[in-house]
Amino acid sequence: MGVSGCGKSTFARMLSERLGCPLVEGDDLHPATNIAKMASGTPLTDVDRQPWLEQIGQQVAQWIGARQQGVVTCSSLKHAYRTTISGRHEQVCFVYLKGSRDGVGARLRERTDHFMPASMLDSQFATLEEPRDDEVVLELDASATCEDLLDAACAALRALEKEAGGDEATVVVDCVPADRAPG
């Protein structure tokens, strides 16, 4: 979880490869109207996001039902969004890397191949709600290297699996620090 421009797609790809599980790119699930709205610099409303969040939640529920791991990138900035995605299943772990406004902003300004303009960063940080104690969240230090982030995420997921009695966990990933995103 985290703001747009954190490098979630790259990190998610690395994590799904390491875990040997499927990856779903959350941006691919946005309806065209949401993408057009964001591309024009207009923040999405909760009403805009709801069908998208429900679709991500359905994918997560399918993985849980199949007792399968999976990684999905998504902008799960609010507690209510994370609840929709997780369905309150304890098998769902949100990976949260706190990135600085300056670091993420620099990455967004350099990015040319994405619909989200750098001008939207303030609205992303304004929407962001820190995780609560009742959520399964792995918070990682944004100053770590990508390899360290990957190692920490995998270690935490193994611990969650052990805690759950060997059941496989489903992972929701959204953020890696802008200044540490791999090539």
N, C-alpha and C positions, 0 to 999 in steps of 0.2 A: 504494500500500500504506500501511497505517497503522491506527490504532485507530478504532473506531466513533465517529461523531459529528464526524468531521473535515470533513464537507461534500462527500464524494466524489461523491454523486449530482449535485449542482449543477455541480461542476467537470467531471465526466464529460460531462454534457449539453452544456456550453459547448464542450468539446474536440471532441466528435463533430460538433457543428454546424460548428465552424471547419474540421475536416478533411473534412466531408461524408461521414462513414462511419457505419455502424450502431452503436447503443448497446444493451448488454444490462445491465439492472440486476441485479446479482448477488443481492441480497436476494430478488428474485422467484423465484430458483431454489432457495431453501431449502425443504426439506420442512416441512410443518406442525408436525411434532414438534420440529424445531430451533427454529422461531419460538416455539412454546409454551415450550420450555425456556428460551430467552433472555429471553422476556417475564416469566418467573417469577423471573428473577435468577440462574439457574443457568448457569454457563459451559458452552459446548460442549466435548466431548472431541474428540480427533483422530479417533476412530471416528465420532462424529456428523458431523464435517466432511467426511470422506473422499468420500462420494458427491456432495456438493455441489461440492467441489473438482474431482472428475473431470468433472462436468457442465460446469463452467466451462472446464476444459481441453479438452473436446470442442468447445466453441464456438470457442475460440482455434484449435484444430487445423483446424477447418473454414475459418476465415478464412485461415489460412496456406496451406491446400490450394488455395483460390480466389485466392491472391495478392491479398488484399483487406485493407485496414485495418479495424480495429474497436476499440471501447472497451468495456470491461466493468468494472463496479465490483465489488470483492470485498475481503474481509478476509484478505489474504494475509500474515498476521503472522509465519509461520515460514518458514525456508528450504525445508523440505520441502513446504509448501503451494505456494510459488512454483514449485518444481520440477514439482509435479503440474500446475499451471496452464500453465506454459510448455512442458512437454514437452522442456525443455532447448533449445528453438529460440532461436537468437540474434535472431530477428526480433521477439521479445516483449520489450517494454520496460515495466518497472514504474516508475511515477512515485511517488516517495516524498517527501512533505512532512512534515518533523518538526514536530509540533504539541506545545505544552507541555501538561502535565497540567492546569494551571489553565485555559488557554484552551479546551481541548476539554471539560473539565468544565463550564465555564460554558455552553457551547453545549448540552451534553447536558441540563443542568438546565432550560434554556428550551424544549427540544424536547418537544412533546406528541403528535406524529403518527407516532411510530416505536415499534416493539416493544422496542428495546434501552433498558433503564433506565440512568440515570446511575450507579447502584450497581455496574454491571458494568465501569466504566472501569478500575479497578485491575487486574482480571483481564486486560483487553485489554493494558495496558502490561506486565503480567507475562509475557504470552505473546509479545509483540513481540520478534522477533529482527532486529537491524540487518542490512541487506544485506551480502553477502559480495562479495569481489572477482570471484568467478566468475559473478556475476549481472549482467544488463543492467538497470541501475537508474539512473533520473534522480532525483537528490536535489535538491530545491528548498528554498529558505529560506522557512519558514512566515511570516515577517514581510512578505513581498512582497504586493502587491495581486493580486487575481484576474486582472486583465488582464496584469500582469507574469508571473504564473505560467503563464497560457495562452501568452503569447509565448515564454517559456523552453521550455515543453514542445514547442511546434511547431518551434522552432529546433532543439532536440535531436533530434526525430524526423526532420527534414530531413537532419541530419548522419548519422543512422543509415542512412537510405535511401541516401545518397550512398556511405557506407562499404560498404553491401551491394551496390553496383553498380546502384542504381536500383530494386531490389526494394522493394515496399511493406512497411512495418513494421506489425506488430500491436501495439497499445498496451493495457496493462492499467493502469488508474488506480484509486487508492484513497484519496487524501487531499488535502485542501486545508485550510488553517488555519482554525480555528473563528472567529477574529476577523476573517477576511477573506472569508468565504463570501458570495457575492452574494445579494441579497434573496430 
